[in-house]
Amino acid sequence: MSTAFETEGLVKRFGDFTALAGVDLAAEEGTVLGVLGPNGAGKTTMVRVLATLLRPDGGAARVDGIDVTRRPDEVRRRIGLTGQFASVDDDLTGMENLQLIGRLLDLRGSEIRSRTKQLLADFDLADAAKRTVKTYSGGMRRRLDLAASLMGRPRTVFLDEPTTGLDPVKREELWGVVRRLVADGTTVLLTTQYLEEADALADEISVFDHGRVIAHGTPAELKRIVGGQSIVVRPSEAGSIDAVAGLLRKFTGHEPESPQRGVLAVPAENELVFTAIVAELALAGIGVTELALRLPDLDDVFFKLTGHVTSSNDQKTEVPA
């Protein structure tokens, strides 16, 4: 399988601030590469370099084997880009927005008309095609924005936090669009802060922090960083935290962590430990509002990586094969 895009040692600085500090990234054709990271981690900067909107200060970036700095016009013909905020014109109709993009791409008139009609139907916007975009809901605007990025039939699409601000229903709708794109052979780079989004869509995930890739792998591989199942307890009274921590320490031999305020989590080797802790909590008269035996998810991975690993160093975490 061929590589759709890749970066090698990518560096980008803004004055004294280093936004990208040697990023290596690659995605195979027809896959989704998810990029996770907190605000300021370098996700958007990396997308803008790949999309030829920023010139890197070091390293290399290629799309379909084409260097983004040496042949940017050729790269732009091969990609679609949807940023964090919809870039469509509020005063034009949905149809006019797509037709405008088609003219900017130098498409023939017949192709513009047929492509506009197809995209409006594919994104469930046909009934609103002649309405001005200022009357659209947030979800409709995001769908139109994504449709506009596909006018030129790009084989690689960069989606920079495309579901930010959408409610769960509209987010699911956009997920469906991404899945259809990949089913048709499109390669997608998806940056997101929604961990469940990356888990649902991505074939592989790169975790960014402080301008570096600190971990990379499939969702399943990344979850191995955390290990097995864990016990999660939220005492009903804040004053019980220390008692619960001591109890968890006693039964598991592990030091509890606090992924959220008022919550304690600790690794659990087996279900019998969980049963014993439940009984001990009842015996001690400690009330809880949350008590669960959980398998690891990307929330756990993200907390472990960005909450602990990068506080001491920025080295990449090797994911077990």
C-alpha positions as CSV (number, residue, x, y, z in Angstrom):
1,M,0.0,0.0,0.0
2,S,1.3,3.5,-0.9
3,T,1.9,6.4,1.5
4,A,-0.6,9.2,1.1
5,F,1.3,11.8,3.1
6,E,4.3,11.9,5.3
7,T,6.5,14.2,7.3
8,E,10.1,13.7,8.4
9,G,11.7,15.7,11.2
10,L,9.2,18.6,10.6
11,V,10.1,21.8,12.4
12,K,8.1,25.0,12.6
13,R,8.9,28.0,14.8
14,F,7.1,31.2,15.6
15,G,9.7,33.5,17.0
16,D,11.1,31.9,20.2
17,F,8.2,29.4,20.3
18,T,8.7,26.0,18.6
19,A,5.4,24.7,17.4
20,L,6.8,21.6,15.8
21,A,10.0,20.0,17.1
22,G,10.8,17.3,14.7
23,V,7.6,15.5,13.7
24,D,7.6,12.2,11.9
25,L,4.2,11.2,10.6
26,A,2.8,9.0,7.8
27,A,-0.5,7.5,6.6
28,E,-1.2,4.8,4.1
29,E,-3.8,5.4,1.3
30,G,-7.4,4.7,2.2
31,T,-6.9,5.0,6.0
32,V,-7.7,7.5,8.8
33,L,-4.8,8.8,10.8
34,G,-6.0,10.4,14.0
35,V,-3.9,13.1,15.7
36,L,-4.7,13.7,19.4
37,G,-3.3,16.4,21.6
38,P,-4.2,19.3,23.9
39,N,-4.5,22.9,22.7
40,G,-1.1,24.2,21.6
41,A,0.3,20.7,21.0
42,G,1.1,21.5,17.3
43,K,-1.8,19.7,15.6
44,T,-3.1,22.6,13.5
45,T,0.4,23.8,12.6
46,M,1.2,20.4,11.2
47,V,-2.0,20.4,9.1
48,R,-1.2,23.9,7.8
49,V,2.3,22.8,6.7
50,L,0.9,19.7,4.9
51,A,-1.7,21.9,3.3
52,T,1.0,24.4,2.0
53,L,-0.4,27.2,4.2
54,L,2.8,27.4,6.2
55,R,6.4,26.9,5.2
56,P,8.3,24.6,7.6
57,D,11.6,25.8,9.1
58,G,13.1,22.3,8.9
59,G,12.4,18.7,7.8
60,A,10.3,17.6,4.9
61,A,6.6,17.1,4.2
62,R,5.2,15.3,1.2
63,V,1.7,14.5,-0.1
64,D,1.4,11.7,-2.7
65,G,5.2,11.9,-2.9
66,I,5.2,15.6,-3.8
67,D,7.2,18.0,-1.6
68,V,4.9,20.6,-0.2
69,T,7.5,23.4,-0.4
70,R,8.9,22.7,-3.8
71,R,5.6,22.1,-5.6
72,P,2.8,23.6,-3.5
73,D,0.4,24.2,-6.4
74,E,0.5,20.5,-7.3
75,V,-0.1,19.5,-3.7
76,R,-3.1,21.8,-3.5
77,R,-4.7,20.1,-6.5
78,R,-4.6,16.8,-4.6
79,I,-5.9,17.7,-1.2
80,G,-9.0,18.9,0.6
81,L,-9.0,20.9,3.8
82,T,-11.6,21.6,6.4
83,G,-10.4,23.8,9.3
84,Q,-11.7,24.2,12.8
85,F,-14.2,26.9,11.7
86,A,-16.5,26.7,8.6
87,S,-15.0,28.8,5.8
88,V,-18.1,29.1,3.7
89,D,-19.7,32.4,2.7
90,D,-22.7,33.2,4.8
91,D,-24.3,35.5,2.1
92,L,-24.2,32.8,-0.6
93,T,-26.5,29.8,-0.9
94,G,-25.2,26.3,-0.3
95,M,-25.2,25.7,-4.1
96,E,-23.4,29.0,-4.8
97,N,-20.7,28.2,-2.3
98,L,-19.9,24.9,-4.0
99,Q,-20.1,26.4,-7.5
100,L,-17.7,29.1,-6.5
101,I,-15.2,26.5,-5.3
102,G,-15.6,24.6,-8.6
103,R,-14.8,27.8,-10.5
104,L,-11.7,28.5,-8.4
105,L,-10.6,24.9,-9.2
106,D,-11.0,25.6,-12.9
107,L,-13.6,22.8,-13.3
108,R,-15.7,22.8,-16.4
109,G,-19.2,24.1,-16.2
110,S,-20.9,20.8,-16.6
111,E,-18.6,19.2,-14.0
112,I,-19.3,22.0,-11.6
113,R,-23.1,21.5,-11.9
114,S,-22.9,17.7,-11.6
115,R,-20.5,17.7,-8.8
116,T,-22.5,20.3,-6.9
117,K,-25.7,18.3,-7.2
118,Q,-23.9,15.1,-6.1
119,L,-22.3,16.7,-3.0
120,L,-25.5,18.4,-1.9
121,A,-27.3,15.1,-2.1
122,D,-24.4,13.2,-0.4
123,F,-24.3,15.6,2.5
124,D,-28.1,15.8,2.9
125,L,-28.2,19.5,1.8
126,A,-30.3,19.3,-1.4
127,D,-33.4,20.7,0.3
128,A,-31.4,23.7,1.6
129,A,-29.3,24.2,-1.6
130,K,-30.9,27.5,-2.5
131,R,-31.0,29.0,1.0
132,T,-28.3,31.4,2.2
133,V,-25.7,29.8,4.5
134,K,-26.6,32.3,7.3
135,T,-29.8,30.3,7.8
136,Y,-28.0,27.0,8.2
137,S,-27.5,25.2,11.5
138,G,-24.0,24.6,12.8
139,G,-24.1,21.0,11.6
140,M,-25.3,22.0,8.1
141,R,-22.5,24.5,7.9
142,R,-19.9,21.9,8.8
143,R,-21.3,19.5,6.2
144,L,-21.2,22.2,3.6
145,D,-17.7,23.1,4.5
146,L,-16.6,19.5,4.1
147,A,-18.5,19.2,0.8
148,A,-16.7,22.3,-0.5
149,S,-13.3,20.6,0.4
150,L,-14.3,17.6,-1.8
151,M,-15.3,19.6,-4.9
152,G,-12.0,18.7,-6.6
153,R,-12.3,15.0,-5.8
154,P,-9.1,15.0,-3.6
155,R,-7.6,11.7,-2.6
156,T,-6.3,13.1,0.7
157,V,-8.4,15.2,3.1
158,F,-7.2,17.1,6.1
159,L,-9.9,17.6,8.8
160,D,-8.7,19.9,11.6
161,E,-11.1,19.3,14.5
162,P,-14.1,19.2,12.2
163,T,-16.7,18.4,14.9
164,T,-15.7,21.2,17.4
165,G,-18.9,22.8,18.6
166,L,-21.3,20.2,17.2
167,D,-23.8,18.3,19.4
168,P,-23.4,14.5,19.7
169,V,-26.0,13.9,17.0
170,K,-24.4,16.1,14.4
171,R,-21.0,14.7,15.4
172,E,-22.2,11.2,14.6
173,E,-23.5,12.5,11.2
174,L,-20.1,13.8,10.4
175,W,-18.5,10.6,11.4
176,G,-20.7,8.8,8.9
177,V,-19.4,11.2,6.2
178,V,-15.8,10.3,7.1
179,R,-16.5,6.6,7.0
180,R,-18.0,7.0,3.5
181,L,-14.9,8.9,2.3
182,V,-12.6,6.2,3.5
183,A,-14.8,3.5,2.0
184,D,-14.3,5.3,-1.4
185,G,-10.6,5.1,-1.0
186,T,-9.9,8.6,0.4
187,T,-7.1,9.1,3.0
188,V,-8.1,11.2,6.0
189,L,-5.9,13.1,8.5
190,L,-8.2,13.9,11.5
191,T,-7.1,16.1,14.3
192,T,-9.4,16.0,17.3
193,Q,-9.6,16.5,21.1
194,Y,-12.5,14.1,21.3
195,L,-10.9,10.8,22.3
196,E,-14.0,8.8,21.4
197,E,-13.8,10.3,17.9
198,A,-10.3,9.0,17.3
199,D,-11.3,5.6,18.8
200,A,-14.3,5.4,16.5
201,L,-12.7,6.5,13.2
202,A,-8.9,6.2,13.2
203,D,-6.9,3.2,11.9
204,E,-3.8,4.6,13.7
205,I,-3.3,7.5,16.1
206,S,-0.5,9.8,16.9
207,V,-0.5,11.7,20.2
208,F,1.0,15.2,20.1
209,D,2.4,17.2,23.0
210,H,4.7,20.2,23.0
211,G,5.3,19.9,19.3
212,R,6.3,16.3,19.3
213,V,4.8,12.9,18.6
214,I,5.0,11.2,22.0
215,A,3.2,8.0,21.0
216,H,1.9,6.3,17.9
217,G,0.0,3.1,17.2
218,T,-3.4,1.6,16.6
219,P,-6.1,2.4,19.2
220,A,-5.6,-1.1,20.6
221,E,-1.8,-0.7,20.7
222,L,-2.0,2.6,22.5
223,K,-4.4,1.1,25.1
224,R,-1.6,-1.4,26.0
225,I,0.3,1.6,27.4
226,V,-2.2,1.7,30.3
227,G,-2.4,-2.1,30.7
228,G,-5.4,-4.1,31.8
229,Q,-8.6,-3.2,33.6
230,S,-8.9,-0.7,36.3
231,I,-11.1,0.1,39.3
232,V,-12.6,3.5,39.4
233,V,-14.1,5.0,42.6
234,R,-15.8,8.4,43.3
235,P,-16.6,8.8,47.0
236,S,-19.8,10.6,47.7
237,E,-17.9,12.8,50.3
238,A,-14.6,14.5,49.5
239,G,-13.4,13.8,53.0
240,S,-13.3,10.0,52.2
241,I,-10.7,10.3,49.4
242,D,-7.8,9.4,51.7
243,A,-9.6,6.4,53.2
244,V,-10.5,5.2,49.7
245,A,-7.0,5.7,48.5
246,G,-5.6,3.6,51.4
247,L,-8.2,0.9,50.7
248,L,-7.3,0.7,47.0
249,R,-3.6,0.6,47.9
250,K,-4.1,-2.2,50.3
251,F,-6.0,-4.5,48.0
252,T,-4.1,-3.8,44.7
253,G,-0.6,-2.9,45.8
254,H,-0.8,0.1,43.4
255,E,-0.7,3.8,44.1
256,P,-4.1,5.3,43.0
257,E,-4.2,8.0,40.4
258,S,-6.7,10.8,40.1
259,P,-7.8,11.2,36.4
260,Q,-10.5,13.6,37.5
261,R,-11.2,15.7,40.6
262,G,-12.7,13.5,43.3
263,V,-12.1,10.3,41.4
264,L,-9.5,7.6,42.1
265,A,-8.4,4.9,39.7
266,V,-6.1,1.9,40.2
267,P,-5.1,-1.1,38.1
268,A,-6.9,-4.3,38.9
269,E,-5.4,-7.8,38.1
270,N,-8.7,-9.6,38.4
271,E,-12.4,-9.3,39.2
272,L,-12.0,-10.8,42.7
273,V,-10.1,-7.7,43.8
274,F,-13.0,-5.6,42.7
275,T,-15.4,-7.7,44.7
276,A,-13.2,-7.5,47.8
277,I,-13.0,-3.7,47.5
278,V,-16.8,-3.4,47.1
279,A,-17.3,-5.4,50.3
280,E,-14.7,-3.4,52.2
281,L,-16.3,0.0,51.2
282,A,-19.6,-1.3,52.5
283,L,-18.0,-2.5,55.7
284,A,-16.3,0.9,56.3
285,G,-19.5,2.7,55.6
286,I,-18.0,4.7,52.7
287,G,-20.6,5.9,50.2
288,V,-19.8,6.2,46.5
289,T,-21.4,7.9,43.5
290,E,-19.3,6.0,41.0
291,L,-17.8,2.5,41.3
292,A,-16.7,0.6,38.2
293,L,-14.4,-2.1,36.8
294,R,-13.3,-0.6,33.5
295,L,-11.2,-1.7,30.6
296,P,-8.8,1.0,29.4
297,D,-9.8,3.5,26.8
298,L,-8.2,6.4,25.0
299,D,-9.0,8.8,27.9
300,D,-6.7,6.6,30.1
301,V,-4.0,6.7,27.4
302,F,-4.2,10.4,27.0
303,F,-4.1,11.1,30.7
304,K,-1.2,8.8,31.2
305,L,0.8,10.3,28.3
306,T,0.1,14.0,28.6
307,G,-0.3,14.0,32.4
308,H,2.8,12.0,33.3
309,V,5.1,11.2,30.5
310,T,5.6,14.7,29.1
311,S,6.0,16.3,32.4
312,S,9.4,14.7,32.8
313,N,10.5,14.5,29.2
314,D,9.3,14.7,25.6
315,Q,10.6,11.5,24.3
316,K,8.4,9.3,22.2
317,T,6.7,6.4,24.0
318,E,7.4,3.1,22.2
319,V,4.2,1.2,21.7
320,P,4.6,-2.6,22.1
321,A,4.0,-4.5,18.9
